[in-house]
Amino acid sequence: MVHDSSVAPRRMGVQRETARSRGARGLGEETNMTRGFRHFAWIHAIAALAASAALGQQAVDPYQEAFRYTFDKPRTAVMAIEAEIRSAKPEQLRVIEAKLVRILTSPDATTDAKAWACRQLRQAGSEQSVDALAPLLADKDLATVARLALQGIPGPKVDAALREAAGKVQGDLLAGVLQTIGVRGDRQAVSLLVPLASDKDPGVAEAALFALGHIGGPEAFAALRDAKAPDTLLRYRHHAMLLCAERMKDAAPYRTVFEQSKDPVIRAGALRGIVLYDKANAAKDLADCLRSDHGELRAAAAKFLCELGGGEVLGKVLAELASFPADSQTLILGLLADRATLPAVLAATKSPDSAVRAAAVKALGRVGDASCVPLLLSLAVAEQGRSDLASEAQASLHALRGPGVGEAVVAAAREGKAEERRAAVRALAARGQAEAVPLLLDMAQASEGQLRGDAFQALGTLAEAKDLPTLVELLVRAKDSQTLALAERAVAAVCARAGDKNAAAQAVAAALAAPTVDVRRAAMNVLAGVPSLRSLEVLRAAAHEADETIRDTAVRGLAAWPDASPAPDLLALARSEKAPKRRILALQGAIRLAGPAGKLPAEASLKLLAEAMDLAQRTEEKKLALAALGEVAHRGAIDLAARCLADPALEVEAATAVVKIAKALRTTQPDAAAAAIQKVLDVCKAPAARQLAESAMIVLGDLVNIAPQGTASSPDGLDKDGAAGDDQAGIDGDPATYWDEKDGQPLYRFVVTFKQPERIAAISILGHQHHSYAPKDFEILCDGKPVKKVENAQYDDNFLLLRLEGIVCTTLELKITGYYGQSPAIRELGIYRAKAAK
């Protein structure tokens, strides 16, 4: 299309179907959901009709029922007919059509029935229906559905009927008829439409313009060109002219529109036709538009030039490129993709305008060739840190393709200025030029400073497993710590991509024969990240070497291993190591691998953790082991964690582990789980530990949340904070809303009041985030009297549950003095009473 569809008629066709025709339209425009329901319903309708016959009743004729159809009544009969239409053969459709026509012509049929019949004639109609449909074009309630039925029926009789109706109806009805004439493309109607294009009724004139545009042809175009349409419809007239021109496939009508219209969108549509059909003169028009004051026209001209202009037109316009406004130049340069435009693009890289230069450099990535490599390298270096030109040059260098480009980048990396060689090396990596690996290996060995670093970095990207022996040799030969670190990273990157990890580890293990400790330590750092039997073998042996740094590296590698294979080795080291640092590291690693990281069965995890607990001397490792025990769903894990309940330094962590295990075993071992939780209550004195156990004993399924029935208030006089809602947001049952007040205050109060006394069994708090912006230290008051004090509240996935002893009260208050984060935000406060006995 050469026009802007946004200028299509606004007041015609379906858009003209207002409330008076909405009901009829609804029958034919269905969603997927209603279509599925319809399919079910017509099967049901046919089954109902068949059932009545089977019961000896006289079968109901659905066509007779259809006469009385209204939208608010069951659709059984009409759905049966619709099903018949969908399955009918052509000859059967003519019989159905005759029955539908009888509905249309019957004075006894309801308006809804006739509207429904028109809808069906869109599928079942032929010229036999025209005489029945034509009179309805003057009926304000049925005109739209009648037009839609006629619109899809082929044959000259329909066109004649529409032309005749156009002479009888007025206003909106006439506009609708004219639109249908246009959609059908009735050329015989042109003489009828010509005067109507200048009609005083803007709706009629617009419809006539629309129709002439869709009919097309020289006669229609001439009528549109000469029409005396009001200024308000000028854009629609020109749009219709563009529709005509599209069917004429000639530059002249496009040029007429281009010269007549001042609308940049219309002119852009006309310009496209000129570029397509008048190559000889298109260059001048494009150049003029590229100098236009209208940005939309400049953008369209740039697009048509690059996509439709062709070589000759493109060459003529590009010869003037420097004379265009800067934004037109950048638009053109951003669209060029033809390598023949390279000279113009190279010239633009010297533009005094920085945006034009950047666009030209970027275009070189698309239209450039091997000769552009030196320029791009020099720009990437010269402009570095001063403008965006350097990054554009580097990006174009990465994108540049074509014969000899890869070879040119390799050559630039081999020799030249140091900074340009560095840029070329980075480009090799970004371009994925694996053929450059031999050169890069040489550079990594022979070069100095930053160039060597770039070479190693590129090797980490490009080298393959087969290159590992050479890379490892470079690692062994490293003369300083910087080179060693570069080589280590490159070897590690290649190993990470290697398919055969054991073979890669074997190649790296060759460095262990190096005479220097630093090289051997670097090799073990790499091996720690290459999970394989060979790596594990090396690390196990190195953990017992004499050199302290080697042993440190080995223990760190074993502690970070991805599965539990070295867990026994780590426990053994935790027993035998004399150095406290390594002993602690080994024990922490064993605990980590005994937990979820090791992916062990419960019994195996339990055994390792029991040994770790025996070996642990510091509180820190005991807490780590208790945290790992909490993940082991085993009766023995409860017993092991419970040993620490009486230790004041560990009771909260031990209680956390016991409760967590008990919850996991509650369905399979309910008695043991209940006993474990009771033991926490019997032994622990810390409020946080007791709170965890009390929460675990509450079964919310036996309680009902009555908080939403109350009225919330904040008698502390503090302002709301952030996006917090009102006080009721804290008990409204919607976690998306929350209660919060000004940050950093010493006291916050949140009160819920009920209409009558309630027996409270428990409360719950959903914080804003887990241990972030949530109450931490607070008192619970019932009717002003303290009933429970909570310190260091421990949330379970941002949820805190607290038991109360069946206290009866009318008001419940949280008096908050400590909080996680900056304030004690509450998404939901739950207040529970026991369900009434059935």
Secondary structure, 3 states (H helix, E strand, C coil): CCCCHHHCCCCCHHHHCCHHHHHHHHHHCCCHHHHHHHHHHHHHHHHHHHHHHHCCCCCCCHHHHHCCCCCCCCCHHHHHHHHHHHHCCHHHHHHHHHHHHHHHHCCCCCHHHHHHHHHHHHHHCCHHHHHHHHHHHHCCCCHHHHHHHHHCCCCHHHHHHHHHHHCCCCHHHHHHHHHHHHHHCCHHHHHHHHHHCCCCCHHHHHHHHHHHHHHCCHHHHHHHHHCCCCHHHHHHHHHHHHHHHHHHCCHHHHHHHHHHCCCHHHHHHHHHHHHHHCHHHHHHHHHHHHCCCCHHHHHHHHHHHHHHCHHHHHHHHHCCHHHCCHHHHHHHHHHCCCHHHHHHHHHHCCCCCHHHHHHHHHHHHHHCCHHHHHHHHHHHHHCCCCCCHHHHHHHHHHHCCCCCHHHHHHHHHHCCCHHHHHHHHHHHHHHCCHHHHHHHHHHHHHCCHHHHHHHHHHHHHHCCHHHHHHHHHHHHHCCCHHHHHHHHHHHHHHHHHCCCHHHHHHHHHHHHHCCCHHHHHHHHHHHHCCCCHHHHHHHHHHCCCCCHHHHHHHHHHHHCCCCCCCHHHHHHHHHHCCCHHHHHHHHHHHHHHHCHHHCCCHHHHHHHHHHHHHHCCCHHHHHHHHHHHCCCCCHHHHHHHHCCCCCCCCHHHHHHHHHHHHHHHCCCCHHHHHHHHHHHHHHCCCHHHHHHHHHHHCCHHHEEECHHHCEEECCCCCCECCCCCCHHHHCCCCCCCCECECCCCCCEEEEEEEEEEEEEEEEEEEECECCECEEEEEEEEECCEEEEEECCCCCECCEEEEEEEEEEEEEEEEEEEEEECCCCCEEEEEEEEECCCC
